[in-house]
Amino acid sequence: MFSYLADREGRKRWFLVTLLLYLAATVLSAFSWNFWSFLCFRFLAGAGIGGEYSAINSAIDELIPARTRGQTALAINGSWWVGTAAGALISIPLLDSDIVPEWLGWRLCFGLGGILGLGILLVRRLVPESPRWLMTHGRLQEAEAIVTTIEEQVRKDKRVDVLPEPVGNMTIHTNTQVTFKTVVRQLVKIYPKRAILGVTLMVTQSALYNAIFFTYPLVLTKFSGVSSSQVGLYLVPFAIGNFLGPLLLGRFFDTIGRKLMIAFTYATSGLLLACTGYLFWQGYLTAVTQTLAWSIIFFFASAGASAAYLTVSEVFPLEIRARAIAVFFVVGQGSGVLAHRLFSMLIQESPTSVFYGDLVGAALMLLGAIVAMVFGVKAEQKPLEALAGPISAAK
């Protein structure tokens, strides 16, 4: 629903609305009175996250210059882990029953997390609407005003009087009607190889993350004897690795290229996961070395996952961009839920079962690498319109 509204009514409004929904639902989770109320609030928070991914990734692509679109998108998507690290640190004292009563600690975690996110909401208010979206909806004066402001800032930063003239031109029919049938046709008939690429990248990375990250605390407590109140301490380096991967590797997605870098990060994380799973199975890893190993794995996996979101957002037409992201997000999360359930069951068995789960995750990432090499799109430093012309463009 939110992706439809982001395509229909604008990027800015809906990345603010979806973030506000997520924050409100997170705070309300702290006031849950039973399991079902908690489940309801978490459902609303999930809806906010899903809608936000569609709207904010559309805005990033349509506002950032082609030459740096990759590294910018990866850095922004990877910044999620900064919040994860902060949340993990906050959880250490709050989940320690010797410091905070158990009934209160988890509520404070949700409440403080939502309140801290308000700062992001205030910053996002400064992000302009997408000029591309405004143009396709006949709001030319608003689009021109935003572009003029951006150009003035660029001239000031670069200390030049004149910017290079734009290259190429295109005639747009405003307010073109785009239906669900249009979306399906674009994904299935016009861009089927890109749809296969998007589904594969999203499913494989989501399965990996949901299987490994969301069961990580169980592995630490069950096999390494880590106290549940201290799990947050081990999540901090894990989150740092996930943040540094997109930040440090992002520029290579704009230079070496999307295709090779996605294949490299997927394959590397898959092979490392298989090796780490074997070492865990043989009993060579402690809680500390396990954390270090997974931090290295997800240094690469996080860059690849962020690039997957970038891929599904930049290789489809402007008019369906948010909905395309939503389709692949839903498919990916669905597979992630199944992977999480499977891995949770394996953890209850033995280290051998965990190793088998790691092998499955590794195989999926290697599959993603192969599909990236076969169907990958060389989107680096190319305008969005060169990758997929707007549906509203004059033929």
C-alpha positions in Angstrom: 0.0 0.0 0.0 2.7 2.5 1.0 4.7 1.8 -2.1 1.6 2.5 -4.3 1.2 5.8 -2.4 4.9 6.6 -2.8 4.6 6.2 -6.6 1.3 8.0 -6.7 1.6 10.8 -4.2 5.3 11.4 -3.8 8.5 10.1 -2.2 8.9 12.7 0.6 5.5 12.5 2.1 5.6 8.7 2.4 9.1 8.2 3.7 8.1 10.6 6.5 4.8 8.9 7.1 6.3 5.4 7.1 9.1 6.4 9.5 6.6 8.1 11.8 4.5 4.9 11.8 7.5 2.8 12.6 8.6 5.0 15.5 5.1 5.3 16.9 4.6 1.5 16.7 8.0 0.9 18.4 7.2 3.2 21.3 3.7 1.6 21.6 5.4 -1.8 21.8 6.8 -0.7 25.2 3.2 -0.3 26.5 2.1 -3.8 25.3 -0.2 -5.4 27.8 -0.2 -8.9 26.4 1.3 -11.0 23.6 -1.4 -10.1 21.0 -1.0 -6.3 21.6 2.8 -6.7 21.3 2.3 -8.6 18.0 -0.1 -5.9 16.7 2.4 -3.1 17.4 5.3 -5.1 15.9 3.1 -5.7 12.8 2.6 -2.0 12.4 6.3 -1.4 12.9 7.1 -3.9 10.2 4.6 -2.2 7.8 6.4 1.1 8.5 9.8 -0.5 7.7 8.5 -2.0 4.5 7.0 1.2 3.3 10.1 3.2 4.2 12.4 1.0 2.2 10.3 1.6 -0.9 10.0 5.4 -0.5 13.5 6.2 0.8 15.3 4.1 -1.8 13.3 5.6 -4.6 14.2 9.1 -3.3 17.9 8.2 -3.0 18.1 7.0 -6.6 16.2 10.0 -8.0 18.2 12.7 -6.1 21.8 11.4 -6.2 24.1 11.9 -9.2 24.7 8.8 -11.3 28.4 8.8 -10.7 28.0 8.4 -6.9 24.6 6.8 -6.7 26.0 3.4 -5.7 28.2 4.4 -2.8 25.6 6.8 -1.5 22.8 4.3 -1.5 25.0 1.7 0.2 26.2 4.1 2.9 22.6 5.2 3.7 21.3 1.6 3.7 24.2 0.5 5.8 23.7 3.3 8.4 20.8 1.2 9.8 23.5 -0.7 11.6 24.7 2.4 13.5 21.3 2.3 15.2 21.6 -1.4 15.8 25.0 -0.8 17.6 23.5 2.0 19.7 20.5 -0.2 20.5 22.7 -3.1 21.5 24.7 -0.9 23.9 21.5 0.5 25.4 20.2 -3.0 25.9 23.1 -4.1 28.1 22.2 -2.3 31.3 18.4 -2.3 30.5 18.3 -6.1 30.2 20.4 -6.7 33.3 17.8 -7.6 36.0 20.3 -6.5 38.7 20.1 -2.9 37.4 16.6 -2.6 35.9 13.6 -4.9 36.8 12.9 -7.4 34.1 9.4 -6.3 33.5 10.6 -2.7 32.8 13.9 -3.3 31.0 12.6 -4.6 27.7 9.9 -1.8 27.7 12.6 0.8 28.1 14.5 -0.7 25.1 11.5 -0.2 22.8 10.6 3.2 24.2 14.1 4.7 24.0 14.7 3.2 20.6 11.6 4.9 19.2 12.4 8.2 20.8 16.0 8.2 19.5 14.6 7.7 16.0 12.8 11.1 16.2 16.1 12.8 15.3 16.1 11.0 12.0 12.6 12.1 11.3 13.6 15.8 11.8 16.6 15.4 9.5 14.4 13.8 6.8 12.2 16.8 6.7 15.0 18.6 5.0 15.2 16.1 2.1 13.5 17.5 -1.0 10.9 15.8 -3.1 12.2 13.9 -6.2 12.2 16.3 -9.1 11.8 13.3 -11.4 8.6 12.4 -9.7 7.3 16.0 -9.7 7.9 16.3 -13.5 6.0 13.1 -14.3 3.1 14.5 -12.2 3.0 17.9 -14.0 4.5 19.9 -11.1 7.2 21.4 -13.2 7.7 24.7 -11.3 8.3 22.7 -8.1 10.8 20.5 -9.8 12.6 23.4 -11.4 12.8 25.2 -8.0 14.4 22.1 -6.4 16.9 21.6 -9.2 17.8 25.3 -9.1 18.5 25.1 -5.4 20.7 22.0 -5.9 22.6 23.6 -8.7 23.2 26.7 -6.7 24.6 24.6 -3.9 26.9 22.7 -6.3 28.2 25.9 -7.8 29.0 27.2 -4.3 30.7 24.0 -3.2 32.7 23.7 -6.4 33.4 27.4 -6.6 32.3 27.7 -10.2 30.0 30.1 -12.0 28.7 27.8 -14.7 27.8 24.1 -14.6 28.0 21.8 -17.6 25.0 21.7 -19.8 22.7 18.6 -19.4 23.1 15.8 -21.9 20.1 14.5 -23.8 16.4 15.3 -23.5 13.1 13.5 -23.2 9.5 14.3 -23.6 7.2 13.2 -20.7 3.5 12.8 -20.7 2.4 13.9 -17.3 0.0 12.0 -15.0 0.3 8.7 -16.9 -2.0 6.1 -15.4 -0.1 3.2 -14.0 -2.1 0.2 -12.7 -1.2 -3.0 -11.0 -1.3 -4.7 -14.5 1.3 -2.2 -15.7 3.6 -3.2 -12.8 3.2 -6.9 -13.6 3.8 -6.3 -17.3 7.0 -4.4 -16.7 8.4 -7.0 -14.3 7.3 -10.1 -16.2 7.3 -9.1 -19.9 9.5 -6.0 -20.3 12.2 -6.8 -17.8 12.0 -10.5 -16.9 15.8 -11.0 -16.5 16.0 -8.1 -14.1 13.0 -9.5 -12.2 14.9 -12.8 -11.8 18.0 -10.9 -10.7 16.0 -8.9 -8.1 14.1 -11.9 -6.7 17.3 -13.9 -6.4 19.4 -11.2 -4.7 16.6 -10.3 -2.3 15.7 -13.9 -1.4 19.3 -15.0 -0.8 20.5 -12.1 1.3 17.2 -12.0 3.3 17.5 -15.7 4.0 21.1 -15.3 5.2 20.3 -12.3 7.4 17.1 -13.8 8.9 18.7 -17.1 9.5 22.0 -15.9 11.0 21.5 -12.5 12.6 18.1 -13.1 14.2 19.3 -16.4 15.8 22.7 -15.1 16.8 21.7 -14.5 20.4 20.4 -18.1 20.6 23.8 -19.4 19.4 25.7 -17.3 21.9 23.5 -18.3 24.9 23.0 -22.0 24.0 26.5 -23.0 22.8 28.8 -20.3 24.2 27.3 -19.8 27.6 26.8 -16.0 27.2 24.3 -14.4 29.5 21.2 -13.1 27.7 21.8 -9.7 29.4 25.3 -9.5 27.8 24.3 -10.5 24.2 24.1 -6.8 23.2 27.9 -6.5 23.8 28.6 -9.1 21.2 26.1 -7.5 18.7 28.1 -4.2 18.7 31.2 -5.5 16.6 28.7 -7.4 14.4 26.8 -4.2 13.7 30.1 -2.3 13.1 31.1 -4.9 10.5 27.8 -4.5 8.8 28.1 -0.7 8.7 31.7 -0.6 7.6 31.1 -3.0 4.7 28.8 -0.7 2.6 30.7 2.4 3.7 34.2 1.2 2.7 33.2 -1.0 -0.3 30.5 1.3 -1.7 32.7 3.3 -4.0 33.8 0.2 -5.8 30.2 -0.4 -6.9 30.5 2.8 -8.9 34.0 2.1 -10.3 34.6 -1.6 -10.6 30.8 -2.0 -11.2 27.6 -3.4 -9.8 27.8 -6.8 -11.5 31.3 -7.8 -10.4 31.0 -6.3 -6.9 27.7 -7.9 -6.1 29.0 -11.3 -7.3 32.2 -10.8 -5.3 30.5 -9.8 -2.0 27.9 -12.5 -2.2 30.4 -15.2 -3.1 32.9 -14.1 -0.4 30.4 -14.0 2.4 29.0 -17.4 1.3 32.5 -19.1 1.3 33.4 -17.5 4.6 30.1 -18.6 6.2 30.8 -22.2 5.1 34.3 -22.1 6.6 33.1 -20.5 9.8 30.3 -23.1 10.1 32.9 -25.8 9.9 35.1 -24.3 12.6 32.0 -23.9 14.8 31.0 -27.5 14.2 34.5 -28.7 15.2 34.4 -26.6 18.4 37.2 -24.3 17.5 35.3 -21.0 18.0 34.5 -19.2 21.2 31.9 -16.5 21.6 34.6 -13.9 20.8 36.1 -15.6 17.8 32.6 -16.5 16.5 31.6 -12.8 16.8 34.8 -11.8 15.0 34.3 -14.3 12.2 30.6 -13.3 11.6 31.6 -9.6 11.7 34.0 -10.3 8.8 31.4 -12.3 6.9 28.8 -9.6 7.2 31.3 -6.9 6.3 30.9 -8.4 2.8 27.3 -9.6 3.1 26.1 -6.2 4.2 27.6 -4.5 1.2 26.0 -7.1 -1.1 22.6 -6.8 0.6 22.6 -3.0 0.3 23.5 -3.4 -3.3 20.5 -5.7 -3.8 18.2 -3.0 -2.6 20.0 -0.5 -4.9 19.6 -2.9 -7.8 15.9 -3.4 -7.5 15.3 0.3 -7.1 17.4 1.6 -10.1 16.7 -0.9 -12.9 12.9 -0.3 -13.3 11.0 2.7 -14.6 10.4 5.7 -12.4 6.6 5.3 -12.3 6.8 1.8 -10.7 10.1 2.2 -8.8 8.6 2.1 -5.2 6.2 -0.7 -6.1 9.0 -2.8 -7.7 11.1 -2.4 -4.5 8.1 -3.4 -2.4 7.5 -6.6 -4.5 11.0 -7.8 -4.1 11.1 -6.7 -0.4 8.0 -8.8 0.3 9.3 -11.8 -1.5 12.7 -11.5 0.3 11.2 -11.1 3.7 8.9 -14.1 3.1 11.9 -16.3 2.4 13.7 -14.8 5.3 10.9 -15.8 7.7 11.1 -19.4 6.5 14.9 -19.3 6.9 14.7 -17.9 10.4 12.2 -20.7 11.4 14.4 -23.4 9.9 17.6 -22.1 11.5 15.9 -21.7 14.9 14.9 -25.4 14.7 18.4 -26.4 13.8 19.9 -24.5 16.7 17.8 -26.5 19.1 19.5 -29.7 17.8 23.3 -29.6 17.8 26.4 -27.8 16.4 26.2 -30.2 13.5 22.7 -28.9 12.7 24.0 -25.4 12.9 26.7 -26.2 10.4 24.2 -27.7 8.0 22.2 -24.4 8.3 25.3 -22.4 7.6 26.0 -24.5 4.5 22.4 -23.8 3.2 23.0 -20.0 3.8 26.4 -20.2 2.0 24.9 -22.1 -0.9 22.2 -19.4 -1.3 24.7 -16.6 -1.3 26.8 -18.5 -4.0 23.6 -18.8 -6.0 23.1 -15.1 -5.7 26.7 -14.5 -7.0 26.1 -16.7 -10.0 22.8 -15.0 -10.9 24.5 -11.6 -10.5 27.1 -12.6 -13.0 24.6 -13.9 -15.5 21.8 -11.4 -15.2 23.5 -8.4 -13.6 23.0 -4.9 -14.9 26.0 -2.6 -15.5 24.2 0.4 -13.9 27.3 2.2 -12.5 27.5 5.9 -13.4 24.5 5.7 -15.7 21.4 7.9 -15.5 18.3 6.2 -14.4 16.6 7.0 -17.7 19.4 5.2 -19.5 18.7 2.0 -17.5 14.9 2.0 -17.8 13.1 4.7 -19.6 10.0 6.2 -17.9 6.7 4.7 -18.9 5.4 8.2 -19.5 8.2 9.0 -22.0 7.0 9.9 -25.5 7.6 7.0 -27.9 
